[in-house]
Amino acid sequence: MGAQAVAAYEQVDPVPGGSSLGEVRVVQPLVMLHAGALGRLRLSAMLDLEGQTIPDGELAPGNWGEGFVDRRHPHTYLHELVLAAEDLLGARDGPARVSLSVGKGFAPFGTDDPMVRPFIRYPVNHHLAQILERAVAIAALRTGRLTVEAGLFNGDEPEHPDQWPRLGRFGDSWSGRITAAPLPGASAEVSYAHVHSPEHRSGAGTDQAKWSVAGRWDRTIRGHTVYGLLEWARTSEAEGFFVFHSLLAEGAWSTGPHRLQYRFERTERPEEERITKFRLLRPDLENSILGTTRWTTHTLGYQVRALTAGPVAVDPVFEIAYAGVAQVGGGLIDVRQLYGRSHVWSLTLAVRVSAGMTMHRMGRYGAAEEEAGAMNAHHGMNAHHGMMP
């Protein structure tokens, strides 16, 4: 078992309307459980209490999805509950491993959830680079340095923290991911997803075609943990009428209790009709995209392990970000009219408190989790989500 929570002061200048805004919030309040039985069954479960601590979302310039804009939405209470049956064929497939995983969790698409990566502040591309909180069935094969995953899931994304996937839509969407680990600590992956009507729970909306290509580096060099991620993502909606791109590069370097980190992101996001500064019109009767904006963001961060008391760790965190915002193509969006200017500053001062097991790479189940877990155990992935070795 494990748990964590982050107490954060976040300041953004400007927010929509042109003013600045600061808030104190508790984000990422999590309880995690891993369990195994019969030698081949593995349960991954996570409760996320953000519906109680940030019901109106977390200040996060450029973030969007699930009806929120310029705020990160709270995740559903049952963030993950997946049961994996591992090595189904036993010795019959030799050194290969075949698994089947079912439950509520991440579709096999894109990169790791930002929650298990170095930064507290989520990137703009969260809904371009991951597909989360769906009812999933995933088959995975790992042979040598290659892992192949294929999954079925429901296309609709949650509308409220207490909402379950619409099971009647299960199987209307699918995805696949191939991951290669050519060198210790290094991996490369490519994935594709077809998502039916993600923003219309009834299934009446437009479909998305999503691509993701990424490379990841995570290992210890001369006693220092070094991490890097480079990802490209593309989402096409309404048969290519709208196309959104993202390029992200982030890295972290740790020495002793200290960690320095930097992220560059250049992401396009849809601009839709707003009913308040931070909320979009939901549900909409037809596609309501009014235009596209491009967010180019530089984020610098520092974290230090301030206290370790038994299973409990306390980590103060500082992050500062600068984002330039530009309109892309036509549409009805005027960036300066919306924000008062075309650049946004944000500051995060936080303290992360964690205890027990470290957070796993959400979305990697069964045979895919075996590969990821082996890599993390060898190269100290703990350093990237607050539990430094």
C-alpha positions as a Markdown table, in Angstrom:
| # | Residue | x | y | z |
|---|---|---|---|---|
| 1 | Met | 0.0 | 0.0 | 0.0 |
| 2 | Gly | 1.0 | 3.6 | -0.4 |
| 3 | Ala | -0.4 | 7.1 | -0.2 |
| 4 | Gln | 0.6 | 10.7 | -1.1 |
| 5 | Ala | -0.8 | 14.2 | -1.2 |
| 6 | Val | 0.6 | 17.6 | -2.3 |
| 7 | Ala | -0.2 | 20.8 | -0.6 |
| 8 | Ala | 0.4 | 23.5 | -3.2 |
| 9 | Tyr | 0.2 | 27.3 | -3.6 |
| 10 | Glu | -0.2 | 28.2 | -7.2 |
| 11 | Gln | -0.1 | 31.7 | -8.7 |
| 12 | Val | -1.0 | 32.4 | -12.4 |
| 13 | Asp | -0.7 | 35.8 | -14.1 |
| 14 | Pro | -2.8 | 36.3 | -16.1 |
| 15 | Val | -5.9 | 34.1 | -16.0 |
| 16 | Pro | -8.7 | 34.6 | -18.5 |
| 17 | Gly | -10.0 | 38.1 | -18.1 |
| 18 | Gly | -6.5 | 39.6 | -17.6 |
| 19 | Ser | -6.2 | 39.5 | -13.8 |
| 20 | Ser | -3.8 | 37.3 | -11.7 |
| 21 | Leu | -5.0 | 34.6 | -9.3 |
| 22 | Gly | -3.4 | 32.6 | -6.5 |
| 23 | Glu | -4.8 | 29.5 | -4.8 |
| 24 | Val | -3.9 | 27.0 | -2.1 |
| 25 | Arg | -5.0 | 23.5 | -2.9 |
| 26 | Val | -4.4 | 19.9 | -2.0 |
| 27 | Val | -3.7 | 18.0 | -5.2 |
| 28 | Gln | -3.0 | 14.4 | -6.0 |
| 29 | Pro | -4.4 | 13.0 | -2.8 |
| 30 | Leu | -4.0 | 9.3 | -3.5 |
| 31 | Val | -4.3 | 5.9 | -1.9 |
| 32 | Met | -2.6 | 3.0 | -3.8 |
| 33 | Leu | -2.8 | -0.8 | -3.5 |
| 34 | His | -1.0 | -3.6 | -5.3 |
| 35 | Ala | -1.9 | -7.2 | -4.5 |
| 36 | Gly | -1.2 | -10.6 | -6.0 |
| 37 | Ala | -2.6 | -14.1 | -5.8 |
| 38 | Leu | -2.2 | -17.6 | -7.2 |
| 39 | Gly | 1.2 | -16.6 | -8.6 |
| 40 | Arg | -0.3 | -15.1 | -11.8 |
| 41 | Leu | -2.9 | -12.5 | -10.7 |
| 42 | Arg | -2.1 | -8.9 | -10.0 |
| 43 | Leu | -4.4 | -6.2 | -8.9 |
| 44 | Ser | -3.5 | -2.5 | -9.3 |
| 45 | Ala | -5.9 | 0.0 | -7.6 |
| 46 | Met | -5.8 | 3.7 | -6.9 |
| 47 | Leu | -8.2 | 6.0 | -5.2 |
| 48 | Asp | -8.0 | 9.7 | -6.2 |
| 49 | Leu | -9.7 | 12.1 | -3.8 |
| 50 | Glu | -9.4 | 15.2 | -6.0 |
| 51 | Gly | -13.1 | 15.4 | -6.4 |
| 52 | Gln | -13.2 | 16.6 | -2.7 |
| 53 | Thr | -10.0 | 18.7 | -2.7 |
| 54 | Ile | -10.2 | 20.4 | -6.1 |
| 55 | Pro | -13.9 | 20.1 | -7.3 |
| 56 | Asp | -13.4 | 23.1 | -9.5 |
| 57 | Gly | -10.0 | 22.0 | -10.8 |
| 58 | Glu | -6.4 | 23.1 | -10.3 |
| 59 | Leu | -5.0 | 26.3 | -11.7 |
| 60 | Ala | -2.9 | 25.1 | -14.7 |
| 61 | Pro | -2.5 | 27.5 | -17.7 |
| 62 | Gly | -3.3 | 25.9 | -21.0 |
| 63 | Asn | -4.8 | 22.7 | -19.5 |
| 64 | Trp | -8.1 | 21.5 | -21.0 |
| 65 | Gly | -10.4 | 18.5 | -21.0 |
| 66 | Glu | -13.5 | 17.1 | -19.5 |
| 67 | Gly | -15.2 | 20.6 | -19.6 |
| 68 | Phe | -12.3 | 22.4 | -17.8 |
| 69 | Val | -10.1 | 25.0 | -19.5 |
| 70 | Asp | -7.0 | 26.7 | -18.0 |
| 71 | Arg | -7.6 | 24.3 | -15.0 |
| 72 | Arg | -6.7 | 20.7 | -14.6 |
| 73 | His | -9.8 | 18.7 | -14.0 |
| 74 | Pro | -10.2 | 16.4 | -10.9 |
| 75 | His | -9.8 | 12.7 | -11.7 |
| 76 | Thr | -12.5 | 10.2 | -10.8 |
| 77 | Tyr | -12.4 | 8.8 | -7.4 |
| 78 | Leu | -11.6 | 5.3 | -8.6 |
| 79 | His | -8.7 | 6.3 | -10.8 |
| 80 | Glu | -7.5 | 2.8 | -11.5 |
| 81 | Leu | -8.8 | -0.8 | -10.7 |
| 82 | Val | -7.2 | -3.3 | -13.1 |
| 83 | Leu | -6.8 | -7.1 | -12.6 |
| 84 | Ala | -4.0 | -8.7 | -14.7 |
| 85 | Ala | -3.5 | -12.4 | -15.4 |
| 86 | Glu | 0.1 | -12.8 | -16.2 |
| 87 | Asp | 2.1 | -15.4 | -18.2 |
| 88 | Leu | -1.1 | -17.1 | -19.3 |
| 89 | Leu | 0.7 | -19.7 | -21.5 |
| 90 | Gly | 3.3 | -20.6 | -18.9 |
| 91 | Ala | 6.2 | -22.6 | -20.4 |
| 92 | Arg | 4.3 | -23.2 | -23.7 |
| 93 | Asp | 5.5 | -19.9 | -25.1 |
| 94 | Gly | 9.1 | -20.2 | -23.9 |
| 95 | Pro | 10.6 | -17.0 | -22.6 |
| 96 | Ala | 7.7 | -14.9 | -23.9 |
| 97 | Arg | 5.0 | -13.6 | -21.6 |
| 98 | Val | 1.4 | -13.2 | -22.5 |
| 99 | Ser | -1.1 | -11.4 | -20.3 |
| 100 | Leu | -4.7 | -10.2 | -20.2 |
| 101 | Ser | -5.8 | -7.3 | -18.1 |
| 102 | Val | -9.4 | -6.0 | -17.4 |
| 103 | Gly | -10.9 | -3.2 | -15.3 |
| 104 | Lys | -10.9 | 0.6 | -15.2 |
| 105 | Gly | -7.7 | 2.3 | -16.1 |
| 106 | Phe | -5.5 | 3.6 | -18.9 |
| 107 | Ala | -5.8 | 2.5 | -22.5 |
| 108 | Pro | -2.5 | 1.2 | -24.0 |
| 109 | Phe | -1.6 | 4.5 | -25.7 |
| 110 | Gly | 0.9 | 7.2 | -25.3 |
| 111 | Thr | 3.3 | 8.0 | -22.5 |
| 112 | Asp | 3.2 | 7.7 | -18.7 |
| 113 | Asp | 0.6 | 9.7 | -16.7 |
| 114 | Pro | 2.2 | 13.1 | -15.7 |
| 115 | Met | 1.5 | 12.2 | -12.1 |
| 116 | Val | 4.4 | 9.7 | -12.1 |
| 117 | Arg | 6.8 | 12.1 | -13.8 |
| 118 | Pro | 8.9 | 14.8 | -12.2 |
| 119 | Phe | 6.6 | 17.8 | -12.3 |
| 120 | Ile | 3.6 | 18.7 | -10.2 |
| 121 | Arg | 2.1 | 20.9 | -12.9 |
| 122 | Tyr | 0.5 | 18.9 | -15.7 |
| 123 | Pro | 1.5 | 19.7 | -19.3 |
| 124 | Val | -1.0 | 21.1 | -21.7 |
| 125 | Asn | -1.0 | 17.8 | -23.8 |
| 126 | His | -2.5 | 15.5 | -21.1 |
| 127 | His | -5.5 | 14.7 | -23.3 |
| 128 | Leu | -3.4 | 14.4 | -26.4 |
| 129 | Ala | -0.8 | 12.1 | -24.9 |
| 130 | Gln | -2.8 | 9.8 | -22.6 |
| 131 | Ile | -6.3 | 8.1 | -22.6 |
| 132 | Leu | -7.3 | 7.5 | -19.0 |
| 133 | Glu | -10.2 | 6.3 | -16.8 |
| 134 | Arg | -11.8 | 3.9 | -19.3 |
| 135 | Ala | -13.2 | 0.4 | -19.0 |
| 136 | Val | -10.4 | -1.5 | -20.6 |
| 137 | Ala | -9.5 | -5.0 | -21.8 |
| 138 | Ile | -5.8 | -5.3 | -22.8 |
| 139 | Ala | -3.8 | -8.1 | -24.2 |
| 140 | Ala | 0.0 | -7.8 | -23.9 |
| 141 | Leu | 2.9 | -9.8 | -25.2 |
| 142 | Arg | 6.5 | -9.4 | -24.1 |
| 143 | Thr | 9.3 | -11.2 | -25.8 |
| 144 | Gly | 12.9 | -10.2 | -25.3 |
| 145 | Arg | 13.2 | -6.4 | -25.5 |
| 146 | Leu | 9.9 | -6.0 | -27.3 |
| 147 | Thr | 6.4 | -5.4 | -25.8 |
| 148 | Val | 3.2 | -5.3 | -27.8 |
| 149 | Glu | -0.2 | -4.2 | -26.4 |
| 150 | Ala | -3.7 | -4.1 | -27.8 |
| 151 | Gly | -6.7 | -2.8 | -26.0 |
| 152 | Leu | -10.5 | -2.2 | -26.3 |
| 153 | Phe | -12.2 | 0.5 | -24.3 |
| 154 | Asn | -15.2 | 2.9 | -24.2 |
| 155 | Gly | -14.6 | 6.2 | -25.9 |
| 156 | Asp | -16.5 | 8.5 | -23.5 |
| 157 | Glu | -14.4 | 10.4 | -21.0 |
| 158 | Pro | -15.7 | 11.2 | -17.5 |
| 159 | Glu | -17.9 | 14.2 | -16.8 |
| 160 | His | -17.8 | 14.1 | -13.0 |
| 161 | Pro | -15.4 | 12.6 | -10.4 |
| 162 | Asp | -18.0 | 10.0 | -9.3 |
| 163 | Gln | -18.8 | 8.9 | -12.8 |
| 164 | Trp | -18.2 | 5.4 | -14.1 |
| 165 | Pro | -17.4 | 4.5 | -17.8 |
| 166 | Arg | -20.5 | 3.9 | -19.9 |
| 167 | Leu | -20.2 | 0.1 | -20.2 |
| 168 | Gly | -22.7 | 0.1 | -23.1 |
| 169 | Arg | -20.1 | 1.8 | -25.1 |
| 170 | Phe | -17.3 | -0.6 | -24.3 |
| 171 | Gly | -15.4 | -1.7 | -27.4 |
| 172 | Asp | -16.3 | 1.3 | -29.5 |
| 173 | Ser | -12.7 | 2.4 | -29.3 |
| 174 | Trp | -9.4 | 0.7 | -29.5 |
| 175 | Ser | -5.6 | 1.3 | -29.3 |
| 176 | Gly | -2.3 | -0.4 | -29.7 |
| 177 | Arg | 1.2 | 0.3 | -28.5 |
| 178 | Ile | 4.7 | -1.2 | -29.3 |
| 179 | Thr | 7.6 | -0.6 | -27.0 |
| 180 | Ala | 11.2 | -1.5 | -27.6 |
| 181 | Ala | 14.0 | -1.4 | -24.9 |
| 182 | Pro | 17.2 | -1.6 | -27.0 |
| 183 | Leu | 19.5 | -0.6 | -24.2 |
| 184 | Pro | 19.4 | -0.7 | -20.4 |
| 185 | Gly | 17.3 | 2.3 | -19.2 |
| 186 | Ala | 16.3 | 3.3 | -22.7 |
| 187 | Ser | 13.0 | 2.6 | -24.4 |
| 188 | Ala | 11.1 | 3.8 | -27.5 |
| 189 | Glu | 7.4 | 3.4 | -28.3 |
| 190 | Val | 4.8 | 4.1 | -30.9 |
| 191 | Ser | 1.1 | 3.9 | -30.4 |
| 192 | Tyr | -2.2 | 4.6 | -32.2 |
| 193 | Ala | -5.8 | 5.0 | -31.0 |
| 194 | His | -9.2 | 5.4 | -32.5 |
| 195 | Val | -11.5 | 7.0 | -30.0 |
| 196 | His | -15.2 | 7.2 | -30.7 |
| 197 | Ser | -17.0 | 10.4 | -29.5 |
| 198 | Pro | -14.8 | 11.1 | -26.5 |
| 199 | Glu | -16.6 | 14.3 | -25.5 |
| 200 | His | -20.2 | 13.1 | -26.0 |
| 201 | Arg | -21.2 | 10.5 | -23.5 |
| 202 | Ser | -24.1 | 9.3 | -25.7 |
| 203 | Gly | -21.8 | 8.7 | -28.6 |
| 204 | Ala | -23.1 | 11.4 | -30.9 |
| 205 | Gly | -19.9 | 13.3 | -31.2 |
| 206 | Thr | -17.0 | 13.3 | -33.6 |
| 207 | Asp | -14.2 | 10.6 | -33.5 |
| 208 | Gln | -10.5 | 11.1 | -32.8 |
| 209 | Ala | -7.5 | 9.4 | -34.5 |
| 210 | Lys | -4.5 | 9.7 | -32.2 |
| 211 | Trp | -0.7 | 9.0 | -32.7 |
| 212 | Ser | 2.0 | 9.1 | -30.2 |
| 213 | Val | 5.8 | 8.5 | -30.6 |
| 214 | Ala | 8.2 | 8.7 | -27.6 |
| 215 | Gly | 11.6 | 7.9 | -26.3 |
| 216 | Arg | 12.5 | 7.6 | -22.7 |
| 217 | Trp | 15.8 | 7.4 | -20.8 |
| 218 | Asp | 16.1 | 6.5 | -17.1 |
| 219 | Arg | 19.2 | 5.3 | -15.3 |
| 220 | Thr | 21.8 | 6.0 | -12.8 |
| 221 | Ile | 25.2 | 7.5 | -14.0 |
| 222 | Arg | 28.0 | 7.9 | -11.5 |
| 223 | Gly | 25.6 | 7.9 | -8.6 |
| 224 | His | 23.2 | 10.5 | -10.2 |
| 225 | Thr | 19.8 | 9.5 | -11.4 |
| 226 | Val | 19.2 | 10.9 | -14.9 |
| 227 | Tyr | 15.8 | 10.9 | -16.6 |
| 228 | Gly | 14.6 | 12.2 | -20.0 |
| 229 | Leu | 11.5 | 12.0 | -22.1 |
| 230 | Leu | 10.9 | 13.1 | -25.7 |
| 231 | Glu | 7.4 | 12.8 | -27.1 |
| 232 | Trp | 5.4 | 13.8 | -30.1 |
| 233 | Ala | 1.6 | 13.4 | -30.2 |
| 234 | Arg | -1.0 | 14.1 | -32.9 |
| 235 | Thr | -4.8 | 14.1 | -32.6 |
| 236 | Ser | -7.1 | 14.4 | -35.6 |
| 237 | Glu | -10.7 | 15.1 | -35.0 |
| 238 | Ala | -13.8 | 15.0 | -37.3 |
| 239 | Glu | -11.9 | 13.1 | -40.0 |
| 240 | Gly | -9.0 | 15.6 | -40.1 |
| 241 | Phe | -11.1 | 18.9 | -40.0 |
| 242 | Phe | -9.2 | 19.7 | -36.7 |
| 243 | Val | -5.7 | 18.5 | -36.1 |
| 244 | Phe | -3.7 | 19.2 | -32.9 |
| 245 | His | 0.0 | 18.6 | -32.4 |
| 246 | Ser | 2.3 | 18.4 | -29.4 |
| 247 | Leu | 6.0 | 18.2 | -28.9 |
| 248 | Leu | 7.4 | 17.8 | -25.4 |
| 249 | Ala | 10.8 | 17.2 | -23.9 |
| 250 | Glu | 11.5 | 17.0 | -20.2 |
| 251 | Gly | 14.4 | 15.9 | -18.1 |
| 252 | Ala | 15.6 | 15.6 | -14.5 |
| 253 | Trp | 19.0 | 15.2 | -12.7 |
| 254 | Ser | 19.3 | 14.1 | -9.1 |
| 255 | Thr | 22.2 | 14.3 | -6.7 |
| 256 | Gly | 21.7 | 13.2 | -3.2 |
| 257 | Pro | 18.4 | 14.7 | -1.9 |
| 258 | His | 18.3 | 17.4 | -4.6 |
| 259 | Arg | 16.6 | 17.2 | -8.0 |
| 260 | Leu | 16.7 | 19.8 | -10.9 |
| 261 | Gln | 14.2 | 19.4 | -13.7 |
| 262 | Tyr | 13.2 | 21.2 | -16.9 |
| 263 | Arg | 10.4 | 20.8 | -19.4 |
| 264 | Phe | 9.8 | 22.3 | -22.9 |
| 265 | Glu | 6.4 | 21.9 | -24.4 |
| 266 | Arg | 4.8 | 23.2 | -27.6 |
| 267 | Thr | 1.2 | 22.0 | -27.8 |
| 268 | Glu | -1.9 | 23.0 | -29.8 |
| 269 | Arg | -5.3 | 22.9 | -28.0 |
| 270 | Pro | -8.9 | 23.4 | -29.1 |
| 271 | Glu | -10.7 | 26.5 | -28.1 |
| 272 | Glu | -14.4 | 26.0 | -27.3 |
| 273 | Glu | -17.3 | 28.0 | -26.1 |
| 274 | Arg | -16.9 | 29.0 | -22.5 |
| 275 | Ile | -19.7 | 29.4 | -19.9 |
| 276 | Thr | -17.3 | 30.8 | -17.3 |
| 277 | Lys | -13.6 | 31.7 | -17.3 |
| 278 | Phe | -12.6 | 28.1 | -16.6 |
| 279 | Arg | -15.5 | 26.0 | -17.8 |
| 280 | Leu | -16.6 | 24.9 | -21.3 |
| 281 | Leu | -20.1 | 24.3 | -22.5 |
| 282 | Arg | -21.0 | 20.6 | -21.7 |
| 283 | Pro | -22.7 | 18.8 | -23.1 |
| 284 | Asp | -22.6 | 20.4 | -26.5 |
| 285 | Leu | -25.0 | 19.6 | -29.2 |
| 286 | Glu | -22.5 | 19.8 | -32.0 |
| 287 | Asn | -18.7 | 20.3 | -32.4 |
| 288 | Ser | -18.1 | 23.6 | -30.7 |
| 289 | Ile | -14.4 | 24.2 | -31.5 |
| 290 | Leu | -14.0 | 27.9 | -32.3 |
| 291 | Gly | -10.3 | 27.8 | -33.1 |
| 292 | Thr | -6.9 | 26.6 | -32.0 |
| 293 | Thr | -4.2 | 28.1 | -29.8 |
| 294 | Arg | -0.6 | 27.0 | -29.5 |
| 295 | Trp | 1.1 | 27.0 | -26.0 |
| 296 | Thr | 4.9 | 27.1 | -25.9 |
| 297 | Thr | 5.9 | 26.6 | -22.3 |
| 298 | His | 9.2 | 26.5 | -20.5 |
| 299 | Thr | 9.1 | 25.0 | -16.9 |
| 300 | Leu | 12.0 | 24.9 | -14.4 |
| 301 | Gly | 11.7 | 23.0 | -11.2 |
| 302 | Tyr | 13.6 | 22.0 | -8.1 |
| 303 | Gln | 12.8 | 19.4 | -5.4 |
| 304 | Val | 14.6 | 18.4 | -2.3 |
| 305 | Arg | 14.1 | 15.5 | 0.1 |
| 306 | Ala | 13.7 | 17.4 | 3.4 |
| 307 | Leu | 12.6 | 14.6 | 5.7 |
| 308 | Thr | 12.4 | 10.8 | 5.9 |
| 309 | Ala | 10.8 | 9.3 | 8.9 |
| 310 | Gly | 10.2 | 5.6 | 8.5 |
| 311 | Pro | 7.9 | 5.1 | 5.5 |
| 312 | Val | 7.0 | 8.8 | 5.3 |
| 313 | Ala | 8.9 | 11.2 | 3.1 |
| 314 | Val | 8.5 | 15.0 | 2.8 |
| 315 | Asp | 9.6 | 16.8 | -0.4 |
| 316 | Pro | 9.3 | 20.6 | -0.9 |
| 317 | Val | 9.0 | 21.5 | -4.6 |
| 318 | Phe | 9.4 | 24.8 | -6.5 |
| 319 | Glu | 8.3 | 25.3 | -10.1 |
| 320 | Ile | 8.2 | 28.3 | -12.3 |
| 321 | Ala | 6.8 | 28.4 | -15.9 |
| 322 | Tyr | 6.6 | 30.9 | -18.8 |
| 323 | Ala | 4.1 | 30.2 | -21.6 |
| 324 | Gly | 3.7 | 32.0 | -24.9 |
| 325 | Val | 0.2 | 31.8 | -26.4 |
| 326 | Ala | -0.6 | 32.2 | -30.1 |
| 327 | Gln | -3.6 | 31.7 | -32.3 |
| 328 | Val | -3.2 | 29.1 | -35.0 |
| 329 | Gly | -5.1 | 29.4 | -38.3 |
| 330 | Gly | -8.5 | 31.0 | -38.5 |
| 331 | Gly | -11.3 | 31.0 | -36.0 |
| 332 | Leu | -13.0 | 33.3 | -33.5 |
| 333 | Ile | -10.3 | 33.3 | -30.8 |
| 334 | Asp | -8.4 | 36.5 | -29.9 |
| 335 | Val | -5.7 | 35.6 | -27.4 |
| 336 | Arg | -5.0 | 39.1 | -26.2 |
| 337 | Gln | -8.7 | 39.8 | -25.7 |
| 338 | Leu | -9.0 | 36.6 | -23.7 |
| 339 | Tyr | -6.0 | 36.9 | -21.5 |
| 340 | Gly | -5.0 | 40.6 | -21.8 |
| 341 | Arg | -1.6 | 39.6 | -23.3 |
| 342 | Ser | 0.0 | 36.8 | -25.1 |
| 343 | His | 2.2 | 35.3 | -22.4 |
| 344 | Val | 1.4 | 33.7 | -19.0 |
| 345 | Trp | 3.6 | 33.2 | -15.9 |
| 346 | Ser | 2.9 | 30.6 | -13.3 |
| 347 | Leu | 4.5 | 29.7 | -9.9 |
| 348 | Thr | 4.1 | 26.6 | -7.8 |
| 349 | Leu | 5.3 | 26.3 | -4.2 |
| 350 | Ala | 4.4 | 22.9 | -2.8 |
| 351 | Val | 5.1 | 20.2 | -0.3 |
| 352 | Arg | 4.6 | 16.5 | -1.3 |
| 353 | Val | 4.0 | 14.0 | 1.6 |
| 354 | Ser | 4.2 | 10.3 | 0.6 |
| 355 | Ala | 4.3 | 7.0 | 2.4 |
| 356 | Gly | 4.6 | 3.4 | 1.6 |
| 357 | Met | 5.0 | 2.0 | -1.9 |
| 358 | Thr | 6.1 | 4.2 | -4.8 |
| 359 | Met | 3.7 | 5.0 | -7.6 |
| 360 | His | 3.8 | 2.7 | -10.6 |
| 361 | Arg | 3.8 | 3.6 | -14.2 |
| 362 | Met | 0.0 | 3.8 | -14.7 |
| 363 | Gly | -1.2 | 2.2 | -17.9 |
| 364 | Arg | 1.4 | -0.5 | -18.0 |
| 365 | Tyr | -0.4 | -3.8 | -17.0 |
| 366 | Gly | 0.5 | -7.5 | -17.1 |
| 367 | Ala | 3.4 | -8.2 | -19.4 |
| 368 | Ala | 3.9 | -4.5 | -20.0 |
| 369 | Glu | 4.1 | -3.8 | -16.3 |
| 370 | Glu | 6.7 | -6.6 | -15.8 |
| 371 | Glu | 9.0 | -4.9 | -18.3 |
| 372 | Ala | 8.4 | -1.4 | -16.8 |
| 373 | Gly | 8.8 | -2.6 | -13.3 |
| 374 | Ala | 12.1 | -4.4 | -14.0 |
| 375 | Met | 13.5 | -1.2 | -15.6 |
| 376 | Asn | 12.3 | 1.0 | -12.8 |
| 377 | Ala | 13.8 | -1.3 | -10.1 |
| 378 | His | 17.1 | -1.4 | -11.8 |
| 379 | His | 17.4 | 2.3 | -12.6 |
| 380 | Gly | 15.7 | 4.1 | -9.7 |
| 381 | Met | 12.5 | 5.4 | -11.2 |
| 382 | Asn | 11.5 | 6.3 | -7.6 |
| 383 | Ala | 13.4 | 9.5 | -7.9 |
| 384 | His | 10.9 | 10.9 | -10.4 |
| 385 | His | 7.7 | 10.9 | -8.3 |
| 386 | Gly | 8.9 | 12.0 | -5.0 |
| 387 | Met | 10.3 | 8.8 | -3.5 |
| 388 | Met | 14.0 | 9.2 | -4.1 |
| 389 | Pro | 16.3 | 6.2 | -3.5 |
